[in-house]
Amino acid sequence: MKIAIVHGPGFYYNGGGERIVIEETKSLRERGYDVDVYSTHVETAHCFPEETEKLGIIPFFRNLNLPLQAAANMTLSAVIYPLIKRRLRSYDVLICHSQPAIWIGYKTEKPYVAYIHRPNCFLYPKPVDQWNFDVNMFVLDKVVRSFPLSQELDLESTRAADKILTTSHWIADWTSRIYGVTPVRCPPAPSSIFQHGNPFRIWWRHGSSSDRPRLLTVTRHAPIKRLDWIVYVFSRLCQDFERASLTIVGKHTSHTESLLKLAESLGVRHRIALVQDISDARLLDYYQSADLYLSCAPMEDFGIAPLEAMATGLPLVVWGFGGTAELVDDGKTGFKAEAYKLNDFYEKTARIFSLDEEQYRKLSENAVAKANEYTWKGHVNILEGEIQKLA
């Protein structure tokens, strides 16, 4: 069977959606399928380079490194679909991740699966969505909103999909309300490199460094991720632990400078490390050297990074609302804070470091067990079952 996986948003930063496409491609090829990957825009150097360079991703348009190149390529992909669909008609099934890939799948007139990581972010924005940190997203928002048929075409192409898959229960419910369909939940999983949770190692490290807790979060520097909230929480924790540290792993943007200024004003800049463009092996080192993972993004779709952290034995502190909340059994794998009360988030964070060694070790063991419920084998089993029906 010939399969084309089409990724609408493009490969230009380390995101959960890109990780899903990578793992689906690898797994389906291992199962004997003939799989090609297409995308609207490709910058492998900034998107899991050790993985994407091996996939042989086929961009619809060349990357000339021009200003607004990503926005231009995504827009062209939606507009010049007659040229694109000719390249896709030789495939038996298309797997279309987000718009404009779903629209392209619809116009290609081949069986297609629509994978919705979240409903179209420009047409159905969350209250917390902001795009001024990324000029490409900002321009795309203006383009989509200015085109009078955008919503109608999104509804039409999504509803016409032979099957709709989503990440979390929260996104599935949201998708059902908007499109009037019943999607199949097909959650992502931590990559195998992160499935090395060792509760004893976590217990030993915690017991020997309780005066210098190490906090970690992994996400791009976008206002929607509310890294400023994490900086606030961390600054309060520093009053209790003079040697506390925070590492933020993620792509720098125009929002980065405001985060640095905030940290400086709170007197904690020297305790915060900002890291970007690292390999999975290096990221594993950060997971293994941390004591706690924080996720402050409100209304998060799912969150692969928190799941990766759990796989290495890290407890989580998250909001009790959104897709990421599904990963946390409150008091067992971490803590859920009342959405969106920063005082409660701080208290839940501080509570982790008030636990004794046995209590912390139990949280770590439970986190690993919870993460092990999510596997790429399970994800691809669901996906394979659906494409077999279509073929």
MIKEBA-996086 format. One record per residue (C-alpha): residue in one letter; x, y, z. Coordinates in pm, whole numbers, padded with zeros to 5 digits. Each point is the difference from the previous one (the first is absolute). Layout:
+---------+--------+--------+--------+
| residuo |      x |      y |      z |
+---------+--------+--------+--------+
|       A |      X |      Y |      Z |
...
+---------+--------+--------+--------+
END
This chain:
+---------+--------+--------+--------+
| residuo |      x |      y |      z |
+---------+--------+--------+--------+
|       M |  00000 |  00000 |  00000 |
|       K |  00127 |  00346 | -00091 |
|       I | -00061 |  00264 |  00266 |
|       A |  00063 |  00374 | -00006 |
|       I |  00024 |  00178 |  00333 |
|       V | -00063 |  00372 | -00048 |
|       H |  00092 |  00242 |  00277 |
|       G | -00177 |  00332 | -00038 |
|       P |  00180 |  00231 |  00248 |
|       G |  00346 | -00083 | -00133 |
|       F |  00320 | -00117 |  00164 |
|       Y |  00170 |  00304 |  00146 |
|       Y |  00010 | -00051 |  00377 |
|       N |  00006 | -00288 |  00247 |
|       G | -00370 | -00052 |  00065 |
|       G | -00227 | -00281 |  00107 |
|       G | -00173 | -00010 | -00338 |
|       E |  00332 | -00044 | -00177 |
|       R |  00099 | -00276 |  00241 |
|       I | -00322 | -00189 | -00079 |
|       V |  00065 |  00014 | -00375 |
|       I |  00357 | -00120 |  00051 |
|       E | -00101 | -00297 |  00213 |
|       E | -00291 | -00097 | -00228 |
|       T |  00228 |  00001 | -00303 |
|       K |  00268 | -00211 |  00165 |
|       S | -00248 | -00251 |  00141 |
|       L | -00201 | -00045 | -00319 |
|       R |  00317 | -00050 | -00202 |
|       E |  00116 | -00262 |  00249 |
|       R | -00331 | -00180 | -00056 |
|       G |  00068 | -00020 | -00371 |
|       Y | -00203 |  00292 | -00133 |
|       D |  00131 |  00222 | -00279 |
|       V | -00018 |  00342 |  00171 |
|       D |  00094 |  00344 | -00126 |
|       V | -00019 |  00317 |  00207 |
|       Y | -00109 |  00332 | -00149 |
|       S | -00017 |  00338 |  00166 |
|       T | -00077 |  00361 | -00075 |
|       H |  00330 |  00127 |  00136 |
|       V |  00321 | -00170 |  00115 |
|       E |  00287 |  00121 |  00217 |
|       T |  00154 | -00323 |  00124 |
|       A |  00283 |  00180 |  00180 |
|       H | -00254 |  00140 |  00249 |
|       C | -00232 | -00300 |  00026 |
|       F |  00137 | -00321 |  00154 |
|       P |  00291 |  00005 | -00248 |
|       E |  00129 | -00345 |  00095 |
|       E | -00341 | -00141 | -00095 |
|       T | -00139 |  00218 | -00278 |
|       E |  00312 | -00022 | -00215 |
|       K | -00052 | -00377 | -00020 |
|       L | -00366 |  00016 | -00102 |
|       G |  00053 |  00150 | -00343 |
|       I | -00275 |  00259 |  00046 |
|       I | -00127 |  00139 | -00330 |
|       P | -00091 |  00371 |  00017 |
|       F | -00271 |  00128 | -00231 |
|       F |  00205 |  00313 | -00056 |
|       R |  00369 |  00079 |  00036 |
|       N |  00120 |  00183 |  00306 |
|       L |  00180 |  00306 | -00136 |
|       N |  00054 |  00141 |  00352 |
|       L | -00200 |  00308 | -00089 |
|       P | -00189 |  00207 |  00257 |
|       L | -00338 | -00160 |  00081 |
|       Q |  00104 | -00313 | -00191 |
|       A | -00198 | -00237 |  00225 |
|       A | -00318 |  00208 | -00024 |
|       A |  00037 |  00032 | -00377 |
|       N |  00053 | -00374 | -00050 |
|       M | -00298 | -00096 |  00215 |
|       T | -00223 |  00248 | -00183 |
|       L |  00120 | -00114 | -00342 |
|       S | -00061 | -00363 |  00095 |
|       A | -00365 |  00076 |  00067 |
|       V | -00047 |  00216 | -00308 |
|       I |  00195 | -00195 | -00265 |
|       Y | -00141 | -00338 |  00100 |
|       P | -00064 | -00112 | -00364 |
|       L |  00378 | -00025 | -00047 |
|       I |  00050 | -00178 |  00330 |
|       K | -00276 | -00259 | -00039 |
|       R |  00162 | -00132 | -00317 |
|       R |  00296 | -00109 |  00211 |
|       L | -00225 | -00180 |  00249 |
|       R | -00236 | -00192 | -00229 |
|       S |  00230 | -00303 | -00023 |
|       Y | -00047 | -00075 |  00371 |
|       D | -00262 | -00236 |  00140 |
|       V | -00062 |  00197 |  00320 |
|       L |  00091 |  00345 |  00131 |
|       I |  00059 |  00082 |  00366 |
|       C | -00055 |  00373 |  00034 |
|       H |  00123 |  00182 |  00308 |
|       S | -00175 |  00334 |  00059 |
|       Q | -00084 |  00265 | -00258 |
|       P |  00076 |  00058 | -00280 |
|       A |  00084 | -00370 | -00027 |
|       I | -00362 | -00100 |  00067 |
|       W | -00119 |  00234 | -00276 |
|       I |  00260 | -00146 | -00238 |
|       G | -00113 | -00353 |  00088 |
|       Y | -00360 |  00096 | -00071 |
|       K |  00082 |  00147 | -00342 |
|       T |  00224 | -00293 | -00097 |
|       E | -00310 | -00223 |  00000 |
|       K |  00178 | -00296 |  00158 |
|       P | -00089 | -00173 |  00329 |
|       Y |  00142 |  00211 |  00281 |
|       V |  00030 |  00007 |  00376 |
|       A | -00012 |  00341 |  00168 |
|       Y |  00216 |  00025 |  00311 |
|       I | -00108 |  00300 |  00207 |
|       H |  00256 |  00110 |  00256 |
|       R | -00243 |  00278 |  00084 |
|       P | -00281 |  00168 | -00196 |
|       N |  00130 |  00264 | -00239 |
|       C |  00177 |  00249 |  00226 |
|       F | -00086 |  00304 | -00214 |
|       L | -00366 | -00080 | -00045 |
|       Y | -00060 | -00133 |  00352 |
|       P |  00256 |  00175 |  00219 |
|       K |  00031 | -00061 |  00370 |
|       P | -00044 |  00305 |  00224 |
|       V |  00373 | -00013 |  00069 |
|       D |  00119 | -00018 | -00362 |
|       Q |  00245 |  00269 | -00112 |
|       W |  00198 |  00009 | -00324 |
|       N |  00212 |  00314 |  00026 |
|       F |  00301 | -00202 |  00117 |
|       D |  00025 | -00176 | -00340 |
|       V | -00029 |  00214 | -00311 |
|       N | -00097 | -00300 | -00215 |
|       M | -00287 | -00094 |  00231 |
|       F | -00104 |  00363 |  00026 |
|       V | -00023 |  00034 | -00379 |
|       L | -00179 | -00334 | -00040 |
|       D | -00256 |  00109 |  00256 |
|       K | -00073 |  00313 | -00206 |
|       V | -00017 | -00197 | -00326 |
|       V | -00236 | -00267 |  00131 |
|       R | -00230 |  00246 |  00173 |
|       S | -00016 |  00228 | -00305 |
|       F | -00112 | -00278 | -00235 |
|       P | -00381 | -00020 |  00028 |
|       L | -00027 | -00375 | -00075 |
|       S |  00273 | -00118 |  00240 |
|       Q | -00234 | -00139 |  00262 |
|       E | -00236 | -00158 | -00253 |
|       L |  00285 | -00175 | -00181 |
|       D |  00154 | -00119 |  00327 |
|       L | -00332 | -00151 |  00107 |
|       E | -00060 | -00157 | -00339 |
|       S |  00342 | -00162 | -00035 |
|       T |  00013 | -00124 |  00359 |
|       R | -00349 | -00150 |  00000 |
|       A |  00071 | -00174 | -00331 |
|       A |  00298 | -00191 |  00144 |
|       D | -00043 | -00377 |  00002 |
|       K |  00119 | -00004 |  00362 |
|       I |  00097 |  00268 |  00251 |
|       L |  00264 | -00063 |  00267 |
|       T |  00094 |  00221 |  00296 |
|       T |  00253 |  00005 |  00283 |
|       S | -00191 |  00039 |  00327 |
|       H | -00353 | -00037 |  00138 |
|       W | -00009 |  00378 |  00034 |
|       I |  00083 |  00058 | -00367 |
|       A | -00240 | -00276 | -00102 |
|       D | -00285 |  00171 |  00185 |
|       W |  00091 |  00337 | -00150 |
|       T |  00021 | -00151 | -00350 |
|       S | -00337 | -00168 |  00042 |
|       R | -00167 |  00327 |  00100 |
|       I |  00141 |  00194 | -00294 |
|       Y | -00025 | -00252 | -00281 |
|       G | -00290 | -00215 |  00118 |
|       V |  00199 | -00320 | -00038 |
|       T |  00124 | -00272 |  00234 |
|       P |  00380 | -00019 | -00022 |
|       V |  00217 | -00291 |  00108 |
|       R |  00250 |  00078 |  00274 |
|       C |  00349 | -00096 | -00116 |
|       P |  00241 |  00151 |  00255 |
|       P |  00373 |  00040 | -00055 |
|       A |  00266 | -00160 |  00219 |
|       P |  00351 |  00063 |  00127 |
|       S |  00276 | -00106 | -00237 |
|       S |  00193 | -00310 |  00097 |
|       I |  00308 |  00201 |  00098 |
|       F | -00198 |  00153 |  00290 |
|       Q | -00141 | -00326 |  00130 |
|       H |  00279 | -00056 |  00246 |
|       G | -00173 |  00092 |  00324 |
|       N |  00200 | -00115 |  00301 |
|       P | -00186 |  00080 |  00324 |
|       F |  00299 | -00096 |  00215 |
|       R |  00225 |  00245 | -00185 |
|       I | -00266 |  00271 |  00041 |
|       W | -00034 | -00078 |  00372 |
|       W |  00377 |  00009 |  00054 |
|       R |  00041 |  00328 | -00184 |
|       H | -00286 |  00164 |  00186 |
|       G |  00130 | -00115 |  00336 |
|       S |  00346 |  00140 | -00068 |
|       S | -00104 |  00337 | -00140 |
|       S | -00313 |  00105 |  00187 |
|       D |  00152 |  00344 |  00073 |
|       R |  00038 |  00078 | -00371 |
|       P | -00309 | -00118 | -00186 |
|       R |  00033 |  00001 | -00376 |
|       L | -00310 |  00094 | -00196 |
|       L | -00050 | -00062 | -00371 |
|       T | -00243 |  00095 | -00274 |
|       V |  00024 | -00077 | -00372 |
|       T | -00191 |  00223 | -00241 |
|       R |  00054 |  00275 | -00256 |
|       H |  00001 |  00357 |  00123 |
|       A | -00357 |  00096 | -00087 |
|       P | -00236 |  00215 |  00209 |
|       I | -00262 | -00278 | -00008 |
|       K |  00242 | -00228 |  00190 |
|       R |  00006 |  00249 |  00292 |
|       L |  00364 | -00042 |  00084 |
|       D | -00034 |  00328 |  00187 |
|       W | -00220 | -00182 |  00254 |
|       I |  00271 | -00261 |  00046 |
|       V |  00256 |  00276 |  00061 |
|       Y | -00230 |  00153 |  00265 |
|       V | -00048 | -00336 |  00172 |
|       F |  00373 | -00067 | -00016 |
|       S |  00083 |  00339 |  00153 |
|       R | -00218 | -00086 |  00300 |
|       L |  00162 | -00342 |  00033 |
|       C |  00340 |  00169 |  00007 |
|       Q | -00101 |  00165 |  00326 |
|       D | -00024 | -00346 |  00154 |
|       F |  00295 | -00161 | -00180 |
|       E |  00301 |  00225 | -00054 |
|       R |  00157 | -00241 | -00248 |
|       A | -00307 | -00078 | -00210 |
|       S |  00042 |  00004 | -00379 |
|       L | -00231 |  00005 | -00301 |
|       T |  00079 | -00123 | -00351 |
|       I | -00222 |  00097 | -00294 |
|       V |  00060 | -00206 | -00313 |
|       G | -00163 |  00139 | -00313 |
|       K |  00032 |  00215 | -00308 |
|       H |  00076 |  00366 |  00066 |
|       T | -00235 |  00255 | -00151 |
|       S | -00066 |  00371 |  00029 |
|       H | -00172 | -00087 |  00329 |
|       T |  00330 | -00119 |  00151 |
|       E |  00124 |  00350 |  00083 |
|       S | -00310 |  00078 |  00208 |
|       L |  00054 | -00321 |  00198 |
|       L |  00359 |  00099 |  00072 |
|       K | -00104 |  00347 |  00110 |
|       L | -00260 | -00150 |  00233 |
|       A |  00254 | -00236 |  00152 |
|       E |  00240 |  00290 |  00046 |
|       S | -00263 |  00212 |  00174 |
|       L | -00078 | -00289 |  00236 |
|       G |  00369 | -00054 |  00078 |
|       V |  00015 | -00357 | -00132 |
|       R |  00156 |  00043 | -00344 |
|       H |  00327 | -00159 |  00114 |
|       R | -00185 | -00316 |  00103 |
|       I | -00176 | -00056 | -00332 |
|       A |  00158 | -00180 | -00297 |
|       L | -00148 |  00033 | -00348 |
|       V |  00083 | -00281 | -00243 |
|       Q | -00105 | -00057 | -00362 |
|       D |  00073 | -00214 | -00307 |
|       I |  00120 | -00310 |  00183 |
|       S | -00009 | -00368 | -00089 |
|       D | -00227 | -00253 |  00168 |
|       A |  00302 | -00147 |  00177 |
|       R |  00082 |  00340 |  00148 |
|       L | -00364 |  00057 |  00094 |
|       L |  00003 | -00333 |  00182 |
|       D |  00290 |  00131 |  00208 |
|       Y | -00212 |  00297 |  00108 |
|       Y | -00293 | -00224 |  00093 |
|       Q |  00227 | -00226 |  00201 |
|       S |  00170 |  00284 |  00187 |
|       A | -00324 |  00174 |  00105 |
|       D | -00218 | -00058 |  00307 |
|       L | -00334 |  00136 | -00122 |
|       Y | -00170 |  00089 | -00328 |
|       L | -00230 |  00303 | -00021 |
|       S | -00261 |  00067 | -00268 |
|       C | -00175 |  00336 |  00030 |
|       A | -00159 |  00018 | -00346 |
|       P | -00373 |  00064 |  00044 |
|       M | -00238 | -00212 | -00207 |
|       E |  00288 | -00212 | -00129 |
|       D | -00100 | -00241 | -00276 |
|       F |  00191 | -00301 |  00136 |
|       G |  00372 |  00046 |  00056 |
|       I |  00258 | -00255 | -00113 |
|       A |  00281 |  00159 |  00203 |
|       P | -00180 | -00057 |  00335 |
|       L | -00054 | -00361 | -00106 |
|       E |  00369 | -00038 | -00084 |
|       A |  00087 |  00143 |  00340 |
|       M | -00227 | -00252 |  00172 |
|       A |  00165 | -00284 | -00193 |
|       T |  00331 |  00093 |  00160 |
|       G | -00157 |  00005 |  00347 |
|       L | -00072 |  00370 |  00042 |
|       P | -00318 |  00100 |  00189 |
|       L | -00206 |  00279 | -00156 |
|       V | -00176 |  00311 |  00121 |
|       V | -00263 |  00110 | -00252 |
|       W | -00331 |  00181 | -00017 |
|       G | -00307 | -00206 |  00073 |
|       F | -00154 |  00089 | -00337 |
|       G |  00085 | -00086 | -00360 |
|       G |  00169 | -00293 | -00169 |
|       T |  00308 | -00012 |  00223 |
|       A | -00221 | -00049 |  00306 |
|       E | -00085 | -00345 | -00139 |
|       L |  00359 | -00109 |  00065 |
|       V | -00005 |  00072 |  00372 |
|       D | -00169 | -00209 |  00266 |
|       D | -00012 |  00266 |  00270 |
|       G |  00222 | -00093 |  00293 |
|       K |  00123 | -00316 | -00175 |
|       T |  00205 |  00112 | -00302 |
|       G |  00023 |  00366 |  00095 |
|       F | -00247 |  00274 |  00087 |
|       K | -00272 |  00191 | -00180 |
|       A | -00035 |  00366 |  00093 |
|       E | -00331 |  00180 | -00007 |
|       A | -00032 |  00168 | -00340 |
|       Y |  00143 |  00266 | -00020 |
|       K |  00097 |  00092 |  00353 |
|       L |  00371 |  00077 |  00024 |
|       N | -00001 | -00022 |  00378 |
|       D | -00132 | -00354 | -00020 |
|       F |  00251 | -00089 | -00271 |
|       Y |  00280 |  00124 |  00225 |
|       E | -00137 | -00193 |  00298 |
|       K | -00017 | -00321 | -00205 |
|       T |  00358 |  00059 | -00117 |
|       A |  00125 |  00062 |  00353 |
|       R | -00186 | -00308 |  00123 |
|       I |  00215 | -00224 | -00220 |
|       F |  00309 |  00114 |  00187 |
|       S | -00160 | -00053 |  00340 |
|       L | -00037 | -00373 | -00070 |
|       D |  00231 | -00248 |  00161 |
|       E |  00211 | -00235 | -00212 |
|       E | -00249 | -00285 |  00000 |
|       Q | -00292 |  00224 | -00100 |
|       Y |  00201 |  00156 | -00282 |
|       R |  00116 | -00340 | -00122 |
|       K | -00361 | -00119 | -00013 |
|       L | -00097 |  00301 | -00212 |
|       S |  00288 | -00083 | -00234 |
|       E | -00099 | -00365 | -00030 |
|       N | -00359 |  00096 | -00073 |
|       A |  00110 |  00253 | -00261 |
|       V |  00197 | -00266 | -00187 |
|       A | -00294 | -00243 |  00019 |
|       K | -00240 |  00264 | -00133 |
|       A |  00232 |  00091 | -00288 |
|       N |  00030 | -00367 | -00092 |
|       E | -00373 | -00002 | -00075 |
|       Y |  00079 |  00211 | -00307 |
|       T |  00196 | -00178 | -00274 |
|       W |  00070 |  00070 | -00365 |
|       K | -00093 | -00361 | -00071 |
|       G | -00346 |  00069 |  00138 |
|       H | -00023 |  00327 | -00192 |
|       V |  00095 | -00161 | -00331 |
|       N | -00226 | -00300 |  00065 |
|       I | -00295 |  00240 |  00005 |
|       L |  00126 |  00186 | -00306 |
|       E |  00072 | -00319 | -00193 |
|       G | -00343 | -00137 |  00078 |
|       E | -00165 |  00306 | -00148 |
|       I |  00209 |  00016 | -00318 |
|       Q | -00051 | -00372 | -00061 |
|       K | -00374 |  00061 |  00000 |
|       L |  00040 |  00278 | -00255 |
|       A |  00231 | -00195 | -00232 |
+---------+--------+--------+--------+
END
